[in-house]
Amino acid sequence: MSKFSFEVYGNQVLIEPDPPETVTQGGIVIPAKLQERTCWGTVKVVGKGVDIADICVGKHVYYEKYSGTEVQIGGQTYVIMNQSSIYGGETSE
């Protein structure tokens, strides 16, 4: 994994959102305008004020649907949000 060249401050977290669903379970294609913003993503960068015992780079997390600010970095969309907007994450168990 290459070093990510972006820094966030305080208790902020930079997340790469999972792509939205484009097809329903029944096989119906969802038009781009109707695709909902995902609530899952992968942590890319954490600020120095974040409790790294809970949230660390590479963790797949669940967060508030409309929290944070979308930013474009290198043509990729990311979301910057406060650590408190993250509800939980997947475990390795």
C-alpha positions as CSV (number, residue, x, y, z in Angstrom):
1,M,0.0,0.0,0.0
2,S,1.5,3.3,-1.0
3,K,1.7,6.3,1.3
4,F,-1.3,8.5,1.0
5,S,-0.3,12.2,0.6
6,F,-3.1,14.0,2.4
7,E,-3.3,15.0,6.0
8,V,-6.3,15.7,8.2
9,Y,-6.2,17.5,11.6
10,G,-7.6,16.9,15.0
11,N,-10.2,14.2,15.3
12,Q,-11.0,14.1,11.6
13,V,-11.0,11.0,9.4
14,L,-10.6,10.7,5.6
15,I,-12.7,7.8,4.2
16,E,-13.0,6.3,0.7
17,P,-16.7,5.5,0.3
18,D,-17.7,2.1,-1.1
19,P,-19.3,2.5,-4.5
20,P,-23.1,2.8,-4.5
21,E,-25.3,-0.2,-5.5
22,T,-26.0,0.0,-9.3
23,V,-28.2,-3.1,-9.5
24,T,-30.9,-4.3,-7.1
25,Q,-31.1,-7.9,-5.8
26,G,-33.8,-8.5,-8.4
27,G,-31.5,-7.4,-11.3
28,I,-33.0,-3.9,-11.9
29,V,-30.4,-1.3,-12.9
30,I,-30.5,1.8,-10.7
31,P,-29.9,5.0,-12.7
32,A,-27.0,7.1,-11.5
33,K,-29.3,10.0,-10.4
34,L,-31.2,7.6,-8.1
35,Q,-28.2,5.8,-6.5
36,E,-28.0,6.5,-2.8
37,R,-24.8,7.6,-1.0
38,T,-23.3,4.7,0.8
39,C,-22.7,4.5,4.5
40,W,-19.7,2.2,4.3
41,G,-16.1,3.0,3.5
42,T,-12.5,2.4,4.1
43,V,-10.4,4.7,6.4
44,K,-7.5,6.2,4.4
45,V,-6.1,8.9,6.8
46,V,-6.7,9.7,10.5
47,G,-6.0,12.9,12.4
48,K,-3.7,13.0,15.5
49,G,-6.7,13.4,17.8
50,V,-8.4,10.2,16.7
51,D,-8.5,7.2,19.0
52,I,-6.5,4.7,16.9
53,A,-7.5,1.9,19.2
54,D,-10.9,2.1,17.5
55,I,-10.3,3.6,14.1
56,C,-7.2,2.9,12.1
57,V,-6.1,3.2,8.5
58,G,-7.5,0.4,6.3
59,K,-10.5,-0.3,8.6
60,H,-13.9,-0.8,6.9
61,V,-16.3,1.4,8.8
62,Y,-20.0,2.4,9.0
63,Y,-20.8,6.1,9.2
64,E,-23.6,8.6,9.2
65,K,-25.1,8.7,5.7
66,Y,-25.0,12.5,5.2
67,S,-22.1,13.5,7.5
68,G,-18.8,14.9,6.5
69,T,-17.7,16.8,3.4
70,E,-17.0,15.2,0.0
71,V,-13.6,16.1,-1.5
72,Q,-11.9,15.2,-4.7
73,I,-8.2,14.1,-4.4
74,G,-6.4,12.8,-7.5
75,G,-9.7,12.3,-9.3
76,Q,-11.1,10.1,-6.5
77,T,-14.0,11.1,-4.2
78,Y,-13.4,10.9,-0.4
79,V,-15.3,12.1,2.7
80,I,-13.7,14.0,5.5
81,M,-15.7,13.6,8.8
82,N,-15.4,13.8,12.5
83,Q,-14.6,10.6,14.3
84,S,-17.9,10.8,16.2
85,S,-19.8,10.3,12.9
86,I,-18.4,6.8,12.6
87,Y,-20.7,4.3,14.4
88,G,-18.6,1.1,14.0
89,G,-16.6,-1.1,11.8
90,E,-16.0,-4.6,10.6
91,T,-13.9,-6.9,12.8
92,S,-11.4,-9.6,11.7
93,E,-13.2,-12.3,13.7
